[in-house]
Amino acid sequence: MTSGRAALTTLPADAMLGLVRITALEPILVDVPFRAPVSGVHGTVAVQRSVLVRVATDAGVEGWGNVDPTPGYSPVSADEVYVTVGRLAPVLAGTDAFNVRAVLAQMDHAAGVMSEAKAAVEMALLDLKARALSIPVHSLLGGRLKDVVTLNAWIGTVPPTQAAREAVAWYERGFRTAKIKVAGATDAGIERVATVRSAVGDRMALRVDFNESLTEDEAPSFIRRLEPYALTLVEQPISRADIAGLARIRAAIGIPLMADESVSDPGALVEIIRREAADLVKLKVMKQGGLLRTLEMVACAAAAGLRVVLGHGFGLMLSTLAEAAVAAVSDAVIDGCEAVGPLKMAGDVVVDPVPLEAGVIRLPDAPGLGASIDAGALKRYRVR
């Protein structure tokens, strides 16, 4: 296991000529507290339970991945991901750590392997391979188009005056876009959005996320009540399963509609495109099953004329760096990446986390994902 500021391990030239085989696949559960409880459509949470995955090889190089399931949003729990990765360990032992697509295929054929587990393992393998080659993951993905990825602030289901204060504070830190959570078709939600818009004027782009909390019948008229507040998009108003309903709502409103929970896999994305059910789609490395498959879905969405928002709003630094890498290598991903989880956390498991406080993330050029595991922090947060 990595200790402190671990030295990066680069493979010797002769080792590069043969296979680099997986010798260990270790899932680790961690509980990291939030700076303050976070209130959203699915309730209030005080601790983030995440899964780390360590992959070790016979060449002495290792890699790390991380996913952060969110109760209410994610279809599986961190504990379920942990158990699944543990089951994969003997299945993947001895396979070529550099052949990431072959490992993905093996996981596809193994029973009951959810996207979140695939994402954690694939992330660790890409981190490992990039470290071995002494290049950053974004270079392994083909090269970045952006040196800096802009971030999207968030405002929970809080009272309007608090929402306004938070919005102004985000702006003063450097953020230029923000998401406002709205739970149900309530006057309180309208007031929250109106108060934030009044506080920031036209200085910030604002989004609203319903997290499936509306019905199809009430959604069009309620969303039209938000039109005076110059929103850039409204996100996932109804159940993730009702893509046909999303299409009908989109046809009835003037604000661009973004699908998130509905974009569960490539088939769902194709159905959204076929039904013209969204103007934008939200993709996440965890939800889509890894960096490579997220990029494939970005390309599919872009080919259909859909813009893409990237990022999962909860989580630790490793998963944030993975999503920033994906955002940086595609010009189909719009500004305002939602990979802001570390800003909500009271700690992390890496040495020297990349700063996000000014509303941007600068892509690190260090090998791998760009962060090393802090053994002391890992011991402190680990779930026994």
Backbone torsions as a table, in degrees:
resi	resn	phi	psi	omega
1	MET	NA	143.4	-179.1
2	THR	-65.8	141.8	-179.1
3	SER	-125.5	124.1	178.1
4	GLY	58.7	-140.8	178.6
5	ARG	-83.9	87.5	-172.3
6	ALA	-71.2	142.6	174.7
7	ALA	-71.1	140.9	178.2
8	LEU	-75.2	137.0	-178.1
9	THR	-101.9	117.5	176.3
10	THR	-105.3	136.1	-177.2
11	LEU	-69.4	141.6	172.1
12	PRO	-66.5	156.4	-173.7
13	ALA	-58.0	-40.1	-177.1
14	ASP	-68.9	-29.4	178.1
15	ALA	-68.4	-27.4	-179.0
16	MET	-68.9	-17.3	-177.3
17	LEU	-79.8	-19.9	-178.5
18	GLY	-115.8	-173.6	179.2
19	LEU	-74.0	145.6	171.3
20	VAL	-107.3	105.5	-168.7
21	ARG	-95.9	143.2	176.0
22	ILE	-70.9	125.5	177.0
23	THR	-109.4	-20.6	180.0
24	ALA	-152.0	141.0	174.4
25	LEU	-133.9	108.1	-170.0
26	GLU	-119.4	115.5	172.7
27	PRO	-86.7	143.6	-179.3
28	ILE	-135.7	127.9	175.1
29	LEU	-92.8	136.7	175.4
30	VAL	-132.5	146.7	172.0
31	ASP	-115.8	113.2	179.7
32	VAL	-115.2	126.0	-178.2
33	PRO	-72.8	151.3	171.5
34	PHE	-77.4	157.4	175.0
35	ARG	-58.9	-40.5	176.4
36	ALA	-149.5	153.7	178.5
37	PRO	-54.0	139.9	-177.5
38	VAL	-107.6	124.0	-178.4
39	SER	-104.1	128.2	178.3
40	GLY	-142.8	-170.2	-177.2
41	VAL	-61.3	-33.0	-176.9
42	HIS	-91.7	9.2	178.0
43	GLY	116.4	-169.3	-177.5
44	THR	-111.2	134.0	-179.3
45	VAL	-126.1	147.6	-179.1
46	ALA	-117.5	-15.9	-177.3
47	VAL	-136.7	138.6	174.1
48	GLN	-100.8	118.6	173.1
49	ARG	-94.1	121.1	-176.0
50	SER	-125.0	162.7	177.2
51	VAL	-116.2	125.0	169.9
52	LEU	-101.7	148.3	176.0
53	VAL	-129.4	126.1	175.2
54	ARG	-108.4	127.5	174.2
55	VAL	-111.6	126.6	176.8
56	ALA	-115.1	156.2	-176.8
57	THR	-132.6	168.4	178.4
58	ASP	-73.4	-8.8	177.1
59	ALA	-92.8	0.8	176.8
60	GLY	86.6	1.7	178.5
61	VAL	-100.4	144.5	-179.7
62	GLU	-130.8	164.2	177.4
63	GLY	-141.6	159.5	-176.3
64	TRP	-128.6	141.1	172.9
65	GLY	-127.7	170.1	-174.2
66	ASN	-160.8	129.4	170.4
67	VAL	-129.7	156.5	-170.2
68	ASP	-136.4	75.8	179.7
69	PRO	-60.0	143.0	-178.2
70	THR	-112.5	120.3	178.9
71	PRO	-55.8	133.9	-178.9
72	GLY	92.9	-36.3	178.2
73	TYR	-93.1	-54.4	-175.9
74	SER	-76.3	140.2	-179.9
75	PRO	-74.7	-12.9	178.5
76	VAL	-130.1	161.4	-179.9
77	SER	-96.0	165.2	175.4
78	ALA	-60.5	-37.0	179.7
79	ASP	-63.3	-38.6	178.4
80	GLU	-67.7	-38.6	176.4
81	VAL	-63.3	-43.1	178.7
82	TYR	-56.8	-47.7	-179.4
83	VAL	-64.3	-40.8	-178.3
84	THR	-65.3	-44.2	178.3
85	VAL	-62.4	-38.7	176.5
86	GLY	-59.8	-38.6	177.2
87	ARG	-67.9	-28.1	-178.9
88	LEU	-76.2	-21.1	-174.0
89	ALA	-53.9	-51.9	179.1
90	PRO	-70.7	-26.4	179.5
91	VAL	-67.4	-38.8	-174.7
92	LEU	-95.0	-8.0	179.9
93	ALA	-58.4	131.4	178.5
94	GLY	87.8	-6.5	179.9
95	THR	-80.3	163.2	-177.6
96	ASP	-73.0	112.6	-177.6
97	ALA	-65.8	-23.7	-179.3
98	PHE	-82.3	-19.1	-178.8
99	ASN	-91.0	78.6	-172.8
100	VAL	-64.9	-38.8	-179.0
101	ARG	-66.4	-35.5	177.3
102	ALA	-66.1	-38.1	177.2
103	VAL	-65.9	-41.7	176.4
104	LEU	-58.8	-42.1	178.9
105	ALA	-63.1	-40.5	177.3
106	GLN	-61.8	-41.8	179.2
107	MET	-67.6	-35.3	176.7
108	ASP	-59.7	-36.9	-175.9
109	HIS	-86.0	-14.4	176.9
110	ALA	-78.9	140.0	-175.5
111	ALA	-69.4	137.2	169.7
112	GLY	70.4	26.5	179.0
113	VAL	-94.8	108.6	-177.2
114	MET	-79.2	162.9	-177.1
115	SER	-57.8	-36.5	-177.4
116	GLU	-63.0	-39.6	178.1
117	ALA	-68.9	-41.9	177.2
118	LYS	-59.8	-41.7	-179.1
119	ALA	-62.6	-43.2	-178.3
120	ALA	-64.4	-42.4	180.0
121	VAL	-69.4	-45.6	-179.6
122	GLU	-61.6	-40.3	178.6
123	MET	-60.6	-43.4	178.8
124	ALA	-63.3	-39.0	179.8
125	LEU	-68.2	-39.6	178.0
126	LEU	-67.7	-39.3	175.6
127	ASP	-60.4	-44.8	179.7
128	LEU	-61.5	-49.5	-176.7
129	LYS	-64.3	-43.0	179.6
130	ALA	-65.7	-38.1	176.3
131	ARG	-62.9	-43.0	-179.0
132	ALA	-63.1	-33.3	-179.4
133	LEU	-91.4	-0.9	-178.8
134	SER	58.2	42.4	175.5
135	ILE	-132.7	157.0	175.4
136	PRO	-74.4	157.6	-179.5
137	VAL	-59.9	-36.8	-179.4
138	HIS	-64.0	-28.1	173.7
139	SER	-71.7	-38.1	177.4
140	LEU	-62.6	-29.5	179.4
141	LEU	-82.0	-0.9	177.8
142	GLY	118.4	-9.5	176.7
143	GLY	110.8	142.9	-176.4
144	ARG	-84.5	148.0	172.0
145	LEU	-98.7	-15.7	-178.0
146	LYS	-130.1	136.6	173.1
147	ASP	-82.1	-25.8	-175.4
148	VAL	-129.6	133.4	174.8
149	VAL	-108.7	124.2	178.9
150	THR	-80.0	150.8	-173.6
151	LEU	-114.4	156.1	-179.3
152	ASN	-108.3	125.4	177.6
153	ALA	-74.3	169.8	179.5
154	TRP	-136.4	148.5	177.0
155	ILE	-133.9	121.3	-173.8
156	GLY	-81.0	-169.2	-179.7
157	THR	-81.5	67.8	-176.4
158	VAL	-110.1	165.1	178.5
159	PRO	-57.7	150.4	-174.9
160	PRO	-54.3	-43.1	-178.6
161	THR	-65.4	-38.0	175.8
162	GLN	-66.2	-41.5	178.0
163	ALA	-58.7	-41.8	179.6
164	ALA	-65.1	-43.5	178.4
165	ARG	-60.6	-43.7	-179.5
166	GLU	-64.0	-41.0	-179.8
167	ALA	-61.5	-44.5	179.1
168	VAL	-64.1	-40.0	179.0
169	ALA	-64.2	-41.0	176.6
170	TRP	-60.8	-43.6	-179.8
171	TYR	-61.6	-43.7	-178.0
172	GLU	-66.2	-23.8	176.8
173	ARG	-80.0	-18.9	178.9
174	GLY	125.1	-4.2	179.5
175	PHE	-75.8	140.0	-179.2
176	ARG	-119.5	-1.6	172.4
177	THR	-135.7	151.5	179.8
178	ALA	-150.1	147.2	174.3
179	LYS	-104.2	137.6	176.1
180	ILE	-114.5	127.1	177.5
181	LYS	-82.7	135.1	176.2
182	VAL	-132.2	123.5	-177.5
183	ALA	-105.8	103.4	176.6
184	GLY	82.0	171.7	-177.0
185	ALA	-89.6	73.7	-175.0
186	THR	-117.8	153.9	174.9
187	ASP	-63.1	-30.2	179.3
188	ALA	-62.6	-37.3	177.4
189	GLY	-65.4	-43.3	177.4
190	ILE	-61.1	-43.9	-178.9
191	GLU	-64.1	-38.1	178.2
192	ARG	-60.8	-47.0	-179.5
193	VAL	-65.6	-44.9	-178.4
194	ALA	-62.3	-40.8	-178.1
195	THR	-68.6	-39.2	176.7
196	VAL	-64.4	-45.9	179.6
197	ARG	-60.6	-40.7	178.4
198	SER	-63.2	-36.8	-177.5
199	ALA	-72.1	-37.2	-174.6
200	VAL	-102.7	-9.0	-177.9
201	GLY	59.8	-139.2	179.4
202	ASP	-97.5	18.5	-176.7
203	ARG	-80.2	-18.7	-178.6
204	MET	-127.5	142.0	169.3
205	ALA	-82.0	133.6	-175.6
206	LEU	-118.8	140.6	175.6
207	ARG	-122.1	155.4	173.8
208	VAL	-123.4	133.8	179.3
209	ASP	-118.9	122.1	-180.0
210	PHE	-94.0	-17.7	-178.2
211	ASN	48.1	48.6	173.0
212	GLU	68.8	20.8	-170.2
213	SER	-92.4	2.0	176.6
214	LEU	-105.8	162.3	168.1
215	THR	-96.2	160.2	179.9
216	GLU	-63.1	-35.7	-177.7
217	ASP	-65.3	-39.9	-175.3
218	GLU	-88.6	-18.9	-171.6
219	ALA	-61.2	-50.1	-174.8
220	PRO	-59.0	-48.7	-177.2
221	SER	-67.5	-36.4	179.8
222	PHE	-68.7	-43.2	179.6
223	ILE	-64.1	-36.0	177.6
224	ARG	-62.8	-28.7	175.9
225	ARG	-66.1	-18.3	179.4
226	LEU	-89.8	-6.5	-175.3
227	GLU	-60.2	-33.1	179.6
228	PRO	-64.5	-10.5	-171.9
229	TYR	-102.2	16.2	170.0
230	ALA	50.6	53.2	179.0
231	LEU	-78.5	144.1	176.1
232	THR	-79.4	-25.3	178.1
233	LEU	-168.3	159.6	166.4
234	VAL	-119.8	142.4	-169.1
235	GLU	-116.7	129.6	168.9
236	GLN	41.0	69.4	-178.7
237	PRO	-69.7	-31.5	-174.0
238	ILE	-125.4	-179.3	-175.2
239	SER	-51.3	140.6	-179.2
240	ARG	-59.4	-26.5	-177.0
241	ALA	-78.6	-16.2	-171.5
242	ASP	-100.0	74.1	-180.0
243	ILE	-70.5	-36.1	176.9
244	ALA	-61.7	-39.3	176.5
245	GLY	-64.3	-39.4	175.6
246	LEU	-57.9	-42.1	-179.8
247	ALA	-62.1	-41.6	179.9
248	ARG	-67.4	-38.8	177.9
249	ILE	-65.9	-44.3	-179.7
250	ARG	-56.9	-40.4	-178.6
251	ALA	-69.3	-17.5	-173.8
252	ALA	-103.1	-3.0	-176.1
253	ILE	-123.1	163.6	-179.8
254	GLY	-102.2	-11.6	179.0
255	ILE	-89.1	136.9	177.0
256	PRO	-55.6	140.1	-177.4
257	LEU	-108.8	133.7	177.6
258	MET	-114.7	132.0	173.1
259	ALA	-92.9	136.3	177.4
260	ASP	-126.2	-77.9	-178.2
261	GLU	-55.8	-29.5	-180.0
262	SER	-68.2	-21.5	-176.1
263	VAL	-87.7	67.3	-173.1
264	SER	-78.5	-31.7	-176.0
265	ASP	-160.3	176.4	-178.8
266	PRO	-58.0	-36.9	178.7
267	GLY	-62.3	-41.2	177.8
268	ALA	-64.7	-39.6	177.6
269	LEU	-61.3	-44.1	178.0
270	VAL	-61.1	-40.2	178.8
271	GLU	-65.4	-39.5	176.9
272	ILE	-62.9	-42.6	178.0
273	ILE	-64.5	-45.3	-177.1
274	ARG	-61.8	-40.6	-178.1
275	ARG	-87.8	-2.5	-176.3
276	GLU	53.8	49.6	-172.4
277	ALA	-91.4	-2.8	-177.8
278	ALA	-156.3	155.6	171.7
279	ASP	-94.8	-26.9	178.6
280	LEU	-138.5	160.4	172.2
281	VAL	-130.2	147.1	176.7
282	LYS	-102.0	124.3	177.8
283	LEU	-117.0	149.8	179.7
284	LYS	-138.5	140.5	178.8
285	VAL	-59.4	-41.7	-179.6
286	MET	-65.6	-47.2	-175.8
287	LYS	-68.5	-36.4	-174.6
288	GLN	-88.0	-6.2	174.1
289	GLY	92.7	23.8	175.6
290	GLY	127.3	170.9	-177.3
291	LEU	-66.6	-44.6	-175.8
292	LEU	-63.4	-43.8	-178.5
293	ARG	-73.6	-29.5	173.1
294	THR	-63.4	-44.6	178.8
295	LEU	-63.4	-36.6	176.2
296	GLU	-61.6	-41.0	-180.0
297	MET	-73.5	-31.9	172.5
298	VAL	-59.1	-46.3	-179.4
299	ALA	-64.1	-39.7	178.6
300	CYS	-63.7	-46.5	179.3
301	ALA	-61.7	-44.2	-178.9
302	ALA	-63.3	-38.5	179.4
303	ALA	-63.2	-28.1	178.8
304	ALA	-90.0	1.9	178.3
305	GLY	86.6	12.0	178.1
306	LEU	-91.6	138.4	171.7
307	ARG	-83.6	159.8	-173.0
308	VAL	-126.3	132.6	166.8
309	VAL	-105.6	136.4	-176.8
310	LEU	-118.1	143.0	168.5
311	GLY	128.1	148.5	176.3
312	HIS	-112.1	127.6	-170.1
313	GLY	-75.6	-3.3	178.0
314	PHE	-123.8	150.9	172.9
315	GLY	136.6	-178.1	-172.8
316	LEU	-101.7	180.0	-171.2
317	MET	-67.4	-37.1	-177.8
318	LEU	-61.8	-47.1	179.6
319	SER	-67.0	-32.3	177.0
320	THR	-65.2	-44.0	178.6
321	LEU	-64.2	-36.3	177.7
322	ALA	-63.5	-45.0	-179.2
323	GLU	-69.9	-34.3	175.8
324	ALA	-64.0	-37.2	178.1
325	ALA	-62.7	-43.5	178.3
326	VAL	-64.2	-44.3	-179.8
327	ALA	-61.5	-32.7	-174.2
328	ALA	-78.3	-19.0	-174.0
329	VAL	-101.2	4.7	179.0
330	SER	-135.2	130.5	178.0
331	ASP	-84.3	1.6	173.9
332	ALA	-80.3	-16.5	179.6
333	VAL	-84.5	122.8	-175.4
334	ILE	-82.0	166.5	176.8
335	ASP	-62.7	153.3	-179.7
336	GLY	93.0	50.2	176.6
337	CYS	-63.5	138.0	-175.3
338	GLU	-96.2	20.0	177.6
339	ALA	-84.1	73.0	-174.5
340	VAL	-119.2	15.7	-176.8
341	GLY	-50.8	-45.5	-176.9
342	PRO	-58.9	-25.2	179.0
343	LEU	-69.1	-19.0	179.6
344	LYS	-90.6	-11.3	-170.1
345	MET	-93.3	147.9	175.2
346	ALA	-85.5	-6.1	178.9
347	GLY	-164.7	-177.3	177.7
348	ASP	-155.1	179.8	-177.0
349	VAL	-113.7	13.0	-179.4
350	VAL	-116.4	158.3	174.2
351	VAL	-80.5	133.0	176.0
352	ASP	50.4	68.5	177.1
353	PRO	-55.3	144.7	177.8
354	VAL	-65.8	131.0	-177.5
355	PRO	-69.8	137.3	178.4
356	LEU	-122.6	-1.6	-167.1
357	GLU	-62.5	-24.4	-176.8
358	ALA	-91.3	8.2	175.9
359	GLY	90.0	9.4	177.2
360	VAL	-140.1	158.8	170.4
361	ILE	-124.8	122.9	178.4
362	ARG	-88.5	124.9	-174.8
363	LEU	-64.1	121.1	178.7
364	PRO	-71.6	148.5	176.6
365	ASP	-101.4	5.6	176.8
366	ALA	-66.7	152.0	179.3
367	PRO	-58.0	148.9	179.6
368	GLY	75.6	-149.9	178.7
369	LEU	-70.2	-19.6	176.2
370	GLY	104.1	16.9	178.8
371	ALA	-147.3	148.5	177.7
372	SER	-111.9	144.3	-179.3
373	ILE	-70.2	136.0	175.5
374	ASP	-94.1	109.2	-174.9
375	ALA	-61.7	-36.2	179.4
376	GLY	-65.8	-43.9	178.4
377	ALA	-65.9	-38.4	179.2
378	LEU	-61.7	-42.7	178.5
379	LYS	-64.8	-37.7	-176.7
380	ARG	-67.6	-39.2	-174.3
381	TYR	-97.8	-8.1	-173.7
382	ARG	-63.6	138.1	176.0
383	VAL	-90.1	120.4	-175.9
384	ARG	-85.4	NA	NA
